[in-house]
Amino acid sequence: MIDRIRLCGIGLIGATTAAAIGQVGAPGVDLHLIRPVLEGDARMIALGDSFSTPTFTIARVFPQAGLIWPHAGLTAFSTGINTLSGLATFDAGTTGIEYVSAGPFDYSILRDSPGLPRFYALPVNDIAEWYFDGDVVYSDGIPTLGSLRVNAGTINPLLGGAFSQAGERVRFRPLFWSAPPDQPTVDLIRVQGAPGEVAAWDPSSEARPKWYFCEDPNIDPPRAPDALHVNAAPFDIDLDADDPTVSFNGGKQAILGTESYYHAAGGVFYKADPTTGERVPGLYYQFLADNSWSYEGFGSTLLPSNANDKRYTCEQLAHWLDVTTLDRDQPTFFFYYLAAEMGTVEELAGFMRAMVEQSQTAADDVGLTDVRHCIVVPHLHLVTGLPFGEAVAALERNRDAAFIVAQERPDTAALSIYDATEGVFFSSPSSGAQWLIDNHYDVITYGTQTVDLINRPGGARLLDMSLLHPLDQASAALFTTVAGDVLAAAPLAARSAQDPCPGDANGDGVVDTADITFVVSNLGADALCGISPPGDADGSLETSTADVTFVVSNLGNVCP
């Protein structure tokens, strides 16, 4: 095993004024980098606050983006344990459960261990914690800890068809958080999938191998779970494609009264080839989001210090990213979508740089080969504590900061829903009606739904009572559709990292001075587990001055 200690780097690039952007009013920057998320084989990870959580009706923009944007089909998604999720619903089979989450709960974990105030805040939404003392009681007639099922009633109408159906193969990878060695973990969990499909493992000693440690989970034997991190069971199990549901059972007599823990952290549902079991290409949607999060929570290098401290480290992100990866070569797109926050342009840009750097570092640690980022500026909404006029200014500062970071980084784009909707405040039945009509969004169709946004109760009011979130599913679909249309209008110029393009170190499809800068900024980087480091233009598995020479010799190359 390799001892790994990583710190998230925060880009300290000189501040750029908003005036230097020169794109105020534009819907985005470098959107060609993100355009391939539409239609093709892609992994999409939304990071955010309550703007990005998949509510029961999925009345949020980016959960809908994973469902209604044009793509090759939703073939996979991951989820935590949440009783009100629109993606998958958890039905508890016992009492005595607590959830590690924002909202009415908190991020304290190991709740029944006095003197051990440990917190885990990676927003997997949520972790369910069982402590098997005398207070745990199985519900009458339900011999399981609980079951997690695809919420077909919400997903299928948005997809315009079933996530899965008879004749297809659907698999599930269980995820769990591991307590430290000084706290007992239950030693047996059984998983029930399709009829006749039952698997079991010991979460106190067995977990899926990790690329993070230069292991190959496809061939290596199970490893010890990593304490204080999300791990995966050492197997994936087949589900019933007509009703993808997985049940968890610890065995009543074996665990009751043992004063041991089990922390369920959700899992990955994915379609697989009937013969090989490998994933089916298409869109793989994920999210890391919880209520009331902030830029700072996503860009931190620190552990949380109290029950509502919303921070996590690169290492925690990397472990989650590792066990939820189905294919390291699948292009990965991180989307950052939060409510606008207060601060100067320079301060906001600093937070955004930290967010992107954190995700990129974790992706590098896992060995993902094609990673891109998009900072999304939301629709016009009220900012807590500010009058309307100041809220507009705050939103525009967030937009300017996002554009600055996108211009600095060759792997990052920015998309402004605020500018794409021309700053309309959809706060009343008539406020945005003319804009909707003029731009042909008065009637929208998404999945199997067609909604007249003008002639319906509430009319063109698309925001809730706090004038913050989308009012309902159709309102969110409008913003999702606008964002998708902006991306669809971008040139399809980005390439896959696997396509040959000599000298294109930063992957933007053109060999120019930006590639030289990219190589120089990564000089000295070495290969990790046989994966080329950033800036390795000549394939030598190290980034050196030879790569600068290689880029210079290929200046002017343009790749399709």
Secondary structure as the mmCIF struct_conf table of DSSP 4:
data_model
#
loop_
_struct_conf.conf_type_id
_struct_conf.id
_struct_conf.beg_label_comp_id
_struct_conf.beg_label_asym_id
_struct_conf.beg_label_seq_id
_struct_conf.end_label_comp_id
_struct_conf.end_label_asym_id
_struct_conf.end_label_seq_id
HELX_LH_PP_P HELX_LH_PP_P1 ILE A 13 ALA A 15
HELX_RH_3T_P HELX_RH_3T_P1 ALA A 18 ALA A 20
TURN_TY1_P TURN_TY1_P1 ILE A 21 ILE A 21
TURN_TY1_P TURN_TY1_P2 VAL A 24 GLY A 25
BEND BEND1 PRO A 27 PRO A 27
STRN STRN1 GLY A 28 VAL A 29
BEND BEND2 ASP A 30 ASP A 30
HELX_RH_3T_P HELX_RH_3T_P2 LEU A 31 LEU A 33
TURN_TY1_P TURN_TY1_P3 ILE A 34 ILE A 34
HELX_RH_3T_P HELX_RH_3T_P3 ARG A 35 VAL A 37
TURN_TY1_P TURN_TY1_P4 LEU A 38 GLU A 39
BEND BEND3 GLY A 40 ASP A 41
STRN STRN2 ALA A 42 GLY A 48
BEND BEND4 ASP A 49 ASP A 49
TURN_TY1_P TURN_TY1_P5 SER A 50 SER A 52
BEND BEND5 THR A 53 THR A 53
TURN_TY1_P TURN_TY1_P6 PHE A 56 THR A 57
BEND BEND6 ARG A 60 ARG A 60
HELX_RH_AL_P HELX_RH_AL_P1 VAL A 61 ILE A 68
BEND BEND7 TRP A 69 TRP A 69
BEND BEND8 ALA A 72 ALA A 72
STRN STRN3 LEU A 74 THR A 79
TURN_TY1_P TURN_TY1_P7 THR A 83 LEU A 84
BEND BEND9 GLY A 86 LEU A 87
STRN STRN4 ALA A 88 ALA A 92
BEND BEND10 GLY A 93 GLY A 93
STRN STRN5 THR A 94 THR A 94
BEND BEND11 THR A 95 THR A 95
STRN STRN6 ILE A 97 VAL A 100
BEND BEND12 ALA A 102 ALA A 102
TURN_TY1_P TURN_TY1_P8 GLY A 103 PRO A 104
BEND BEND13 PHE A 105 PHE A 105
STRN STRN7 ASP A 106 ASP A 106
BEND BEND14 TYR A 107 TYR A 107
STRN STRN8 SER A 108 ILE A 109
BEND BEND15 LEU A 110 LEU A 110
TURN_TY1_P TURN_TY1_P9 ARG A 111 ASP A 112
TURN_TY1_P TURN_TY1_P10 PRO A 114 GLY A 115
STRN STRN9 ARG A 118 PHE A 119
BEND BEND16 ASN A 125 ASN A 125
STRN STRN10 ILE A 127 TYR A 131
BEND BEND17 ASP A 133 ASP A 133
TURN_TY1_P TURN_TY1_P11 GLY A 134 ASP A 135
STRN STRN11 TYR A 138 TYR A 138
HELX_LH_PP_P HELX_LH_PP_P2 SER A 139 SER A 139
TURN_TY1_P TURN_TY1_P12 ASP A 140 GLY A 141
BEND BEND18 THR A 144 LEU A 145
STRN STRN12 GLY A 146 VAL A 150
HELX_RH_AL_P HELX_RH_AL_P2 ALA A 152 LEU A 159
TURN_TY1_P TURN_TY1_P13 GLY A 160 GLY A 160
BEND BEND19 GLY A 161 GLY A 161
BEND BEND20 PHE A 163 PHE A 163
TURN_TY1_P TURN_TY1_P14 ALA A 166 GLY A 167
BEND BEND21 GLU A 168 GLU A 168
STRN STRN13 ARG A 169 TRP A 177
TURN_TY1_P TURN_TY1_P15 PRO A 181 ASP A 182
BEND BEND22 GLN A 183 GLN A 183
STRN STRN14 THR A 185 THR A 185
BEND BEND23 ASP A 187 ASP A 187
STRN STRN15 ILE A 189 GLN A 192
BEND BEND24 ALA A 194 ALA A 194
TURN_TY1_P TURN_TY1_P16 PRO A 195 GLY A 196
STRN STRN16 VAL A 198 TRP A 201
TURN_TY1_P TURN_TY1_P17 PRO A 203 SER A 205
STRN STRN17 ALA A 207 ALA A 207
HELX_RH_3T_P HELX_RH_3T_P4 TRP A 211 PHE A 213
TURN_TY1_P TURN_TY1_P18 CYS A 214 CYS A 214
TURN_TY1_P TURN_TY1_P19 PRO A 217 ILE A 219
BEND BEND25 ASP A 220 ASP A 220
HELX_LH_PP_P HELX_LH_PP_P3 PRO A 221 PRO A 222
STRN STRN18 ARG A 223 ARG A 223
HELX_LH_PP_P HELX_LH_PP_P4 ALA A 224 ASP A 226
TURN_TY1_P TURN_TY1_P20 ALA A 227 LEU A 228
BEND BEND26 HIS A 229 HIS A 229
STRN STRN19 VAL A 230 ALA A 232
BEND BEND27 PRO A 234 PRO A 234
STRN STRN20 ILE A 237 LEU A 239
TURN_TY1_P TURN_TY1_P21 ALA A 241 ASP A 242
BEND BEND28 ASP A 243 ASP A 243
STRN STRN21 THR A 245 ASN A 249
HELX_RH_AL_P HELX_RH_AL_P3 LYS A 252 ILE A 255
TURN_TY1_P TURN_TY1_P22 LEU A 256 GLY A 257
BEND BEND29 THR A 258 THR A 258
STRN STRN22 TYR A 261 ALA A 272
TURN_TY1_P TURN_TY1_P23 PRO A 274 THR A 276
HELX_LH_PP_P HELX_LH_PP_P5 GLU A 278 GLU A 278
STRN STRN23 ARG A 279 ARG A 279
HELX_LH_PP_P HELX_LH_PP_P6 VAL A 280 VAL A 280
BEND BEND30 PRO A 281 GLY A 282
STRN STRN24 LEU A 283 ALA A 289
TURN_TY1_P TURN_TY1_P24 ASN A 291 SER A 292
HELX_RH_AL_P HELX_RH_AL_P4 TYR A 295 PHE A 298
BEND BEND31 GLY A 299 GLY A 299
BEND BEND32 LEU A 302 LEU A 302
BEND BEND33 ASN A 306 ASN A 306
TURN_TY1_P TURN_TY1_P25 ALA A 307 ASN A 308
HELX_RH_AL_P HELX_RH_AL_P5 CYS A 314 VAL A 323
TURN_TY1_P TURN_TY1_P26 THR A 324 THR A 324
BEND BEND34 LEU A 326 LEU A 326
TURN_TY1_P TURN_TY1_P27 ARG A 328 ASP A 329
BEND BEND35 GLN A 330 GLN A 330
STRN STRN25 THR A 332 TYR A 337
BEND BEND36 GLY A 343 GLY A 343
HELX_RH_AL_P HELX_RH_AL_P6 VAL A 345 VAL A 366
TURN_TY1_P TURN_TY1_P28 GLY A 367 GLY A 367
BEND BEND37 THR A 369 ASP A 370
STRN STRN26 VAL A 371 VAL A 377
BEND BEND38 LEU A 380 LEU A 380
HELX_LH_PP_P HELX_LH_PP_P7 LEU A 382 VAL A 383
TURN_TY1_P TURN_TY1_P29 THR A 384 GLY A 385
HELX_RH_AL_P HELX_RH_AL_P7 PHE A 388 GLU A 408
TURN_TY1_P TURN_TY1_P30 PRO A 410 ASP A 411
STRN STRN27 THR A 412 SER A 416
HELX_RH_AL_P HELX_RH_AL_P8 ILE A 417 ALA A 420
TURN_TY1_P TURN_TY1_P31 THR A 421 GLY A 423
BEND BEND39 SER A 428 SER A 428
TURN_TY1_P TURN_TY1_P32 PRO A 429 GLY A 432
HELX_RH_AL_P HELX_RH_AL_P9 ALA A 433 ASP A 438
TURN_TY1_P TURN_TY1_P33 ASN A 439 HIS A 440
BEND BEND40 ASP A 442 ASP A 442
STRN STRN28 VAL A 443 TYR A 446
TURN_TY1_P TURN_TY1_P34 GLY A 447 THR A 448
STRN STRN29 GLN A 449 ASP A 452
BEND BEND41 LEU A 453 ARG A 456
TURN_TY1_P TURN_TY1_P35 PRO A 457 ALA A 460
STRN STRN30 LEU A 463 LEU A 463
TURN_TY1_P TURN_TY1_P36 MET A 465 SER A 466
BEND BEND42 LEU A 467 HIS A 469
STRN STRN31 PRO A 470 PRO A 470
BEND BEND43 LEU A 471 ASP A 472
HELX_RH_AL_P HELX_RH_AL_P10 GLN A 473 ALA A 488
TURN_TY1_P TURN_TY1_P37 ALA A 489 ALA A 489
BEND BEND44 ALA A 490 ALA A 490
TURN_TY1_P TURN_TY1_P38 ALA A 497 GLN A 498
BEND BEND45 ASP A 499 ASP A 499
TURN_TY1_P TURN_TY1_P39 PRO A 502 GLY A 503
TURN_TY1_P TURN_TY1_P40 ALA A 505 ASN A 506
BEND BEND46 GLY A 507 GLY A 509
STRN STRN32 VAL A 510 VAL A 510
BEND BEND47 ASP A 512 ASP A 512
HELX_RH_AL_P HELX_RH_AL_P11 THR A 513 SER A 521
TURN_TY1_P TURN_TY1_P41 ASN A 522 GLY A 524
STRN STRN33 ASP A 526 ASP A 526
STRN STRN34 LEU A 528 LEU A 528
TURN_TY1_P TURN_TY1_P42 CYS A 529 GLY A 530
STRN STRN35 ILE A 531 ILE A 531
HELX_LH_PP_P HELX_LH_PP_P8 SER A 532 PRO A 533
TURN_TY1_P TURN_TY1_P43 PRO A 534 GLY A 535
BEND BEND48 ASP A 538 LEU A 541
STRN STRN36 GLU A 542 GLU A 542
HELX_RH_AL_P HELX_RH_AL_P12 THR A 545 SER A 553
TURN_TY1_P TURN_TY1_P44 ASN A 554 GLY A 556
STRN STRN37 VAL A 558 VAL A 558
#
